[in-house]
Amino acid sequence: MHKYENTDTTPSPNEGITEPTRERLQPEAAEHAVAGNQKDLPGSALAVEHYIADIDETPVAATDSTVADEAPLSLWRDAWRQLRTKPTFIISVILIVLAVAIAFFPQLFWSEDPSSAECLLQNSNGKASSGHIMGFTAQGCDVFSRVIAGTRASLTVGLFATLGVVVIGGIIGAIAGYFGGWVDAVLARLGDIFFALPLILGALVIMQLPAFRENRGVWTLVAILVLLGWPQVARIMRGAVVEVRNADYVTSARSLGVSSFNVLLRHIIPNAMAPVIVIATISLGTFIVAESTLSYLGIGLPPDVMSWGNDISDGKDAFRSNPMPVFWPGLALSLTVLSFIMLGDALRDALDPKSRKK
């Protein structure tokens, strides 16, 4: 404890002097106090001791209620903290990683390349056996090898169609949402034209055009799916940009003289991508189903391209006697699409605070 003396200049005339205070009076003042002449003393004659605590005796936390909290997590770090505890996210990621590994490294899973292997009619509709765990098709081909080989074509169509939809739809939606006015109106009406066409029905019509019918292939099908699928992503991106464009950091960037292109590219689009990523993940599964449906109908990928849709189409004629050539590619298709849908739902719950509160 530290002590210092201070002279009280405003004593009350009707207030008595206590005994401890009398002991600390100055010598001259003490004599008068004993004699009962306190009224004769000037106010400056009474010296009163004041005490203050040492600095180390008063903790800062005891007097300051403000406690430094942890730095707030970013959107993506907070989303990762939510995702890593969700079983649906973990299961979907495992299935997707497995599908991607099969698509790009099929030689790790099959015993022979089905494109070069000979299909023997003596194995037609054969049952599962050692080395052929899924049996044989009506043409005597190994079902397991064809399912493995068909993964690449189906995933390639889905992945590149999704990439094209996100790029084209994202750019158009960002421009419409940022500039608004007549630009927004024109791009919105353009999107409505393609949005009015159902995906499968529109692809059926376009694939019958001579330019597309004579050039059937993976990239032709990707182009058609992108042409019909971008309006949905554009609408999602436009709504996200409209919500972000009036944020404080965007206004600050404009006031500092940052060009509209840089504001859109560096500040708006990165903060508006969360809902686009969610819809893109779900759309990937939709495009895989669209490829399989079109191939099953005979207007998707050509017959010489191994895909799940073509395998299901080839096996439908002998389905009653041997359903395995249809069952196994159908199961692979269902698990892959379901994994992307589950991943999209998990991302939506993690990236959308409103759905998380529900």
C-alpha positions in Angstrom: 0.0 0.0 0.0 1.2 3.5 -0.8 0.4 6.4 1.5 0.3 10.1 0.8 -1.0 13.1 2.8 -3.5 15.5 1.5 -5.1 18.6 3.2 -8.8 18.6 3.2 -9.8 22.2 2.5 -13.6 21.8 3.0 -14.3 20.6 6.5 -17.8 20.6 7.9 -18.1 22.8 11.0 -20.6 20.5 12.5 -18.6 17.4 12.0 -16.5 16.1 14.9 -13.0 14.8 14.5 -12.7 11.1 15.2 -10.0 9.7 17.4 -7.8 8.1 14.6 -7.9 11.4 12.8 -6.9 13.3 15.8 -3.8 11.2 16.2 -2.7 12.1 12.7 -3.1 15.8 13.1 -0.1 18.1 12.7 1.6 19.0 16.0 0.2 22.5 16.1 -3.3 21.4 15.2 -3.1 18.6 17.8 -2.6 21.0 20.7 -5.7 23.0 19.7 -7.7 19.8 19.1 -6.9 18.6 22.6 -7.8 21.9 24.1 -11.2 21.7 22.3 -10.4 24.6 20.0 -11.1 22.8 16.7 -13.2 25.7 15.5 -10.2 28.0 15.6 -8.2 25.9 13.1 -8.2 26.8 9.5 -9.3 24.1 7.0 -5.8 23.6 5.7 -4.5 22.6 9.1 -6.2 19.2 9.1 -4.1 16.7 7.3 -5.8 13.4 6.4 -4.0 10.4 5.0 -5.2 8.7 1.9 -4.3 5.2 0.8 -4.2 3.7 -2.7 -3.5 0.1 -3.7 -0.4 -0.9 -5.4 -0.6 -1.5 -9.2 0.0 -5.2 -8.9 -2.7 -5.6 -6.2 -5.5 -4.6 -8.6 -5.7 -7.1 -11.5 -6.8 -5.6 -14.8 -9.5 -8.2 -15.3 -11.1 -7.3 -12.0 -11.7 -3.7 -13.1 -12.1 -4.1 -16.9 -15.1 -6.2 -18.0 -13.9 -6.3 -21.6 -12.3 -9.7 -22.3 -10.6 -10.4 -25.5 -12.4 -13.1 -27.4 -11.1 -15.4 -30.1 -10.9 -14.0 -33.6 -14.1 -14.8 -35.5 -13.8 -17.7 -37.9 -14.2 -17.1 -41.6 -17.2 -18.6 -43.5 -15.2 -21.5 -44.9 -13.4 -22.3 -41.7 -16.7 -22.3 -39.8 -18.2 -24.4 -42.5 -15.4 -26.9 -42.2 -15.9 -27.1 -38.5 -19.6 -27.9 -39.1 -18.9 -30.4 -42.0 -16.3 -32.6 -40.3 -18.8 -33.7 -37.7 -21.5 -34.7 -40.2 -21.7 -38.4 -41.1 -23.5 -37.6 -44.4 -20.6 -35.4 -45.5 -17.9 -38.0 -44.6 -19.8 -40.8 -46.3 -20.4 -38.7 -49.5 -16.8 -37.6 -49.7 -15.6 -41.2 -49.4 -17.9 -42.4 -52.2 -17.0 -39.4 -54.4 -13.2 -40.0 -53.9 -13.7 -43.7 -54.7 -15.6 -42.8 -57.9 -13.0 -40.3 -59.0 -10.2 -42.8 -58.3 -12.1 -45.5 -60.4 -12.6 -43.0 -63.2 -9.0 -41.8 -63.6 -7.2 -45.0 -62.4 -9.4 -47.9 -63.6 -6.4 -50.2 -64.1 -6.1 -50.4 -60.3 -9.5 -52.0 -60.1 -10.1 -54.2 -63.2 -8.1 -57.3 -64.2 -8.4 -56.6 -67.9 -9.3 -53.7 -70.1 -12.9 -54.3 -71.4 -12.2 -52.3 -74.6 -9.5 -54.8 -75.6 -10.9 -57.9 -73.9 -12.7 -60.4 -76.0 -16.4 -61.0 -75.2 -17.1 -64.8 -75.6 -20.6 -65.9 -76.4 -20.0 -69.0 -74.3 -20.1 -66.7 -71.3 -23.4 -65.1 -72.3 -25.5 -64.2 -69.3 -23.0 -66.1 -67.1 -23.3 -66.0 -63.4 -20.8 -64.5 -61.0 -17.6 -66.5 -60.6 -14.0 -66.2 -59.5 -12.5 -63.2 -61.3 -15.9 -62.1 -62.6 -17.7 -61.1 -59.4 -20.6 -59.4 -61.3 -21.2 -62.0 -64.0 -21.4 -61.5 -67.7 -23.6 -59.6 -70.1 -25.7 -61.1 -72.9 -22.7 -60.6 -75.3 -20.4 -62.5 -72.8 -18.6 -59.4 -71.6 -17.4 -59.0 -67.9 -19.9 -56.7 -66.1 -17.4 -55.6 -63.5 -14.9 -54.3 -66.0 -17.6 -52.5 -68.0 -19.0 -50.8 -64.8 -15.4 -49.7 -63.9 -14.8 -48.4 -67.5 -18.2 -46.6 -67.6 -17.4 -44.5 -64.6 -15.0 -42.3 -66.6 -17.5 -41.3 -69.3 -20.3 -40.6 -66.9 -18.2 -38.6 -64.5 -16.5 -36.7 -67.3 -19.9 -35.6 -68.6 -21.0 -34.6 -65.2 -17.9 -32.8 -64.1 -17.3 -30.7 -67.3 -21.0 -29.9 -67.7 -21.0 -28.6 -64.1 -17.8 -26.6 -64.7 -19.2 -25.0 -67.9 -22.5 -24.2 -66.1 -20.7 -22.6 -63.2 -18.4 -20.5 -65.4 -21.0 -19.3 -67.9 -23.9 -19.0 -65.5 -21.8 -17.4 -62.8 -20.4 -14.7 -65.2 -23.8 -13.9 -66.6 -25.5 -13.8 -63.2 -22.7 -11.7 -61.6 -23.0 -9.1 -64.4 -26.8 -9.0 -64.2 -26.8 -8.6 -60.4 -24.0 -6.0 -60.2 -25.1 -3.6 -63.0 -28.9 -4.1 -62.8 -31.1 -2.0 -64.9 -31.5 -2.9 -68.6 -28.5 -5.2 -68.4 -30.3 -7.3 -65.8 -33.5 -7.3 -67.7 -31.9 -8.4 -71.0 -29.9 -11.2 -69.4 -32.9 -12.3 -67.3 -35.1 -12.7 -70.4 -32.3 -14.6 -72.2 -32.1 -17.0 -69.3 -35.9 -17.4 -69.3 -35.8 -18.7 -72.8 -33.5 -21.6 -71.9 -34.9 -22.1 -68.4 -38.3 -22.8 -70.0 -36.9 -25.9 -71.6 -36.8 -29.0 -69.4 -33.3 -30.5 -69.3 -34.1 -34.0 -70.7 -36.7 -32.8 -73.2 -34.6 -30.0 -74.4 -31.6 -32.3 -74.9 -33.8 -34.8 -76.8 -34.9 -32.0 -79.2 -31.4 -30.6 -79.7 -29.7 -34.0 -80.2 -32.0 -34.6 -83.2 -30.6 -31.6 -85.0 -28.2 -32.8 -87.8 -25.2 -30.9 -86.5 -25.5 -32.7 -83.1 -26.8 -36.1 -84.3 -23.9 -36.6 -86.6 -21.3 -35.7 -84.0 -22.5 -37.6 -80.9 -19.9 -37.8 -78.2 -18.9 -36.8 -74.7 -18.1 -33.1 -75.6 -21.3 -32.7 -77.7 -23.4 -33.9 -74.8 -21.5 -31.6 -72.4 -22.1 -28.6 -74.7 -25.9 -29.4 -74.8 -26.1 -29.8 -71.0 -24.3 -26.5 -70.4 -26.5 -24.7 -72.9 -29.6 -25.9 -71.0 -28.3 -25.7 -67.5 -26.6 -22.3 -67.1 -29.8 -20.3 -66.3 -30.3 -21.9 -62.9 -26.8 -21.0 -61.8 -27.2 -17.5 -63.2 -30.3 -16.9 -61.1 -28.5 -18.1 -58.0 -25.5 -16.0 -58.6 -27.6 -12.9 -59.5 -29.4 -13.1 -56.2 -26.2 -13.6 -54.2 -24.5 -10.6 -56.0 -27.5 -8.3 -55.3 -27.3 -9.2 -51.7 -23.5 -8.5 -51.5 -23.1 -5.5 -53.7 -24.3 -3.0 -51.1 -22.1 -4.4 -48.3 -19.8 -1.9 -46.5 -16.5 -3.4 -47.9 -17.9 -3.0 -51.4 -18.9 0.6 -50.8 -15.4 1.3 -49.3 -13.7 -0.2 -52.4 -15.8 2.0 -54.7 -15.0 5.1 -52.6 -11.3 4.3 -53.0 -11.6 4.4 -56.7 -11.4 0.7 -57.4 -12.8 -0.1 -60.9 -16.1 -2.0 -61.3 -14.3 -5.0 -62.8 -12.0 -5.3 -59.8 -14.8 -4.8 -57.3 -16.8 -7.5 -59.0 -13.9 -9.9 -59.3 -12.1 -9.4 -56.0 -14.9 -8.4 -53.6 -18.3 -9.5 -54.8 -17.9 -12.8 -56.6 -15.7 -14.5 -53.9 -18.3 -13.6 -51.3 -21.2 -14.7 -53.4 -19.9 -18.2 -54.4 -21.3 -20.2 -51.4 -24.8 -20.8 -52.8 -23.3 -21.4 -56.3 -21.1 -24.2 -55.0 -24.0 -25.8 -53.3 -26.2 -25.8 -56.4 -23.2 -26.9 -58.6 -22.6 -30.0 -56.4 -26.2 -31.0 -56.7 -26.3 -30.3 -60.4 -23.4 -32.6 -61.0 -25.5 -35.5 -60.0 -28.3 -34.2 -62.1 -26.0 -34.1 -65.2 -24.8 -37.7 -64.6 -28.4 -38.8 -64.5 -29.1 -36.8 -67.7 -26.3 -38.5 -69.5 -27.4 -42.0 -68.4 -31.0 -41.2 -69.4 -30.1 -39.9 -72.8 -27.7 -42.8 -73.4 -30.4 -45.3 -72.3 -32.8 -43.8 -74.8 -30.1 -44.2 -77.5 -29.5 -40.5 -78.2 -26.7 -39.7 -75.7 -23.3 -41.2 -76.0 -22.6 -43.5 -79.0 -22.8 -47.2 -78.4 -19.0 -47.7 -78.6 -18.5 -45.5 -75.6 -18.8 -47.4 -72.3 -21.0 -45.6 -69.8 -23.5 -46.6 -67.2 -26.4 -45.5 -69.4 -25.3 -47.6 -72.4 -24.7 -50.6 -70.1 -28.2 -50.3 -68.7 -29.6 -50.0 -72.2 -27.7 -53.1 -73.4 -28.9 -55.1 -70.5 -32.6 -54.3 -70.6 -33.4 -56.9 -73.3 -32.3 -59.8 -71.1 -33.4 -58.2 -67.8 -35.9 -61.0 -66.9 -33.4 -63.8 -67.4 -30.3 -61.9 -66.2 -30.9 -58.7 -64.3 -27.3 -58.3 -63.1 -26.0 -56.3 -66.2 -28.7 -53.7 -65.3 -28.5 -53.9 -61.6 -24.7 -53.2 -61.1 -24.4 -50.1 -63.3 -27.7 -48.9 -61.9 -26.3 -49.3 -58.4 -23.1 -47.5 -59.3 -25.2 -44.7 -60.9 -27.4 -44.4 -57.8 -24.6 -44.3 -55.3 -22.7 -41.7 -57.2 -25.6 -39.4 -57.7 -26.7 -39.9 -54.1 -23.3 -39.0 -52.8 -23.3 -35.7 -54.7 -26.7 -34.9 -53.5 -25.7 -35.7 -49.9 -22.6 -33.5 -50.3 -24.7 -30.6 -51.6 -27.1 -30.8 -48.7 -24.2 -30.9 -46.2 -22.6 -27.9 -47.9 -25.9 -26.0 -47.9 -26.4 -26.6 -44.2 -22.8 -25.5 -43.4 -22.7 -22.4 -45.7 -26.2 -21.1 -45.1 -26.6 -19.7 -41.6 -30.4 -19.5 -42.0 -30.7 -23.2 -42.6 -28.3 -24.0 -39.8 -30.6 -22.1 -37.3 -33.5 -24.2 -38.4 
